[in-house]
Amino acid sequence: MKFESTDRQIRSFVLRKGKMTVGQKKAVEELMPVFAFDPKEKIDFTTLFGNDHPVWLDIGFGNGESIIHAAQKYPEVNFLGIEVHLPGVGHLLMAIKEFNLKNVRIIRNDAVDMLNLFIQDHSLSAIHVYFPDPWHKKRHHKRRIMSQEFLDLIRPKLRPSGRLHYASDWEPYAIEVQALLAENSWLTNQQPDNGFADRPDWRPITKFERRGIKLDHGTYDLIMTKT
Ligand SMILES: C[S@@+](CC[C@H](N)C(=O)[O-])C[C@H]1O[C@@H](n2cnc3c(N)ncnc32)[C@H](O)[C@@H]1O
């Protein structure tokens, strides 16, 4: 599947070439046609997964660690992962095969474009944005995925009581997002005083969190519900 992008100017990623392992390459060749897809019209999740279980979307899943963990823990949930980085897609495809995960599907594309074009309103029970690139430099802040524009985009896609879960190890970004979420009264923080949450059992510690811990960073989870 070829990655085709729209002509939107500011994106939350830079497409890195990235080395593929032999296993990832093989998985991309053999399993991409089975578990990944390239939407051409609004996605019907019941047809895609063959059931009407709730759908949790993982945006920028990296190597797919969170999906691999949660898809086994919650077999009654369907997982849609959207990621642009091909080696990460290959890694998740390998795990889908290894653990025989029947409840995972992948789109290799820009999640913002996919939400805009192909995700139906009221179709998602959860949206997970874990360790999104913090774009440290001030002139790059406009690339941060968490923005009012992004919240406006996901608002209709979430079901009532649906969850938005953001996690980061970069405190300034987390504090900015905490304030942004507080301005959106359609979202209710599950913690008192709009506080950070403990890591819930559906989110494992990923490579990015471990890297942050080594650097003495904290971890900041914000778990919101659509009211
Ligand atoms: C820092 S990594 C975190 C990976 C993973 N969520 C984790 O916690 O381990 C951020 C990932 O988001 C992906 N990404 C950023 N913006 C994206 C977008 N608009 N659509 C799809 N993937 C995106 C990047 O390619 C990268 O793999």
PDBQT file of the ligand as one rigid body, heavy atoms in Angstrom, charges set to zero:
ROOT
HETATM    1  C1  LIG A 301       6.751   9.627  19.744  1.00  0.00    +0.000 C 
HETATM    2  S1  LIG A 301       5.925   8.399  18.837  1.00  0.00    +0.000 S 
HETATM    3  C2  LIG A 301       4.893   7.567  20.035  1.00  0.00    +0.000 C 
HETATM    4  C3  LIG A 301       4.485   6.189  19.606  1.00  0.00    +0.000 C 
HETATM    5  C4  LIG A 301       3.475   5.451  20.494  1.00  0.00    +0.000 C 
HETATM    6  N1  LIG A 301       2.228   6.146  20.588  1.00  0.00    +0.000 N 
HETATM    7  C5  LIG A 301       4.004   5.112  21.845  1.00  0.00    +0.000 C 
HETATM    8  O1  LIG A 301       3.472   5.601  22.846  1.00  0.00    +0.000 OA
HETATM    9  O2  LIG A 301       4.966   4.334  21.927  1.00  0.00    +0.000 OA
HETATM   10  C6  LIG A 301       4.749   9.313  17.896  1.00  0.00    +0.000 C 
HETATM   11  C7  LIG A 301       4.280   8.561  16.666  1.00  0.00    +0.000 C 
HETATM   12  O3  LIG A 301       3.179   9.248  16.097  1.00  0.00    +0.000 OA
HETATM   13  C8  LIG A 301       3.258   9.122  14.686  1.00  0.00    +0.000 C 
HETATM   14  N2  LIG A 301       2.433  10.208  14.135  1.00  0.00    +0.000 N 
HETATM   15  C9  LIG A 301       2.575  11.532  14.392  1.00  0.00    +0.000 A 
HETATM   16  N3  LIG A 301       1.615  12.222  13.778  1.00  0.00    +0.000 NA
HETATM   17  C10 LIG A 301       0.832  11.326  13.125  1.00  0.00    +0.000 A 
HETATM   18  C11 LIG A 301      -0.312  11.437  12.308  1.00  0.00    +0.000 A 
HETATM   19  N4  LIG A 301      -0.855  12.635  12.043  1.00  0.00    +0.000 N 
HETATM   20  N5  LIG A 301      -0.849  10.324  11.782  1.00  0.00    +0.000 NA
HETATM   21  C12 LIG A 301      -0.291   9.116  12.046  1.00  0.00    +0.000 A 
HETATM   22  N6  LIG A 301       0.796   8.943  12.808  1.00  0.00    +0.000 NA
HETATM   23  C13 LIG A 301       1.357  10.033  13.346  1.00  0.00    +0.000 A 
HETATM   24  C14 LIG A 301       4.729   9.184  14.386  1.00  0.00    +0.000 C 
HETATM   25  O4  LIG A 301       5.034   8.570  13.161  1.00  0.00    +0.000 OA
HETATM   26  C15 LIG A 301       5.326   8.419  15.575  1.00  0.00    +0.000 C 
HETATM   27  O5  LIG A 301       5.501   7.067  15.283  1.00  0.00    +0.000 OA
ENDROOT
TORSDOF 0
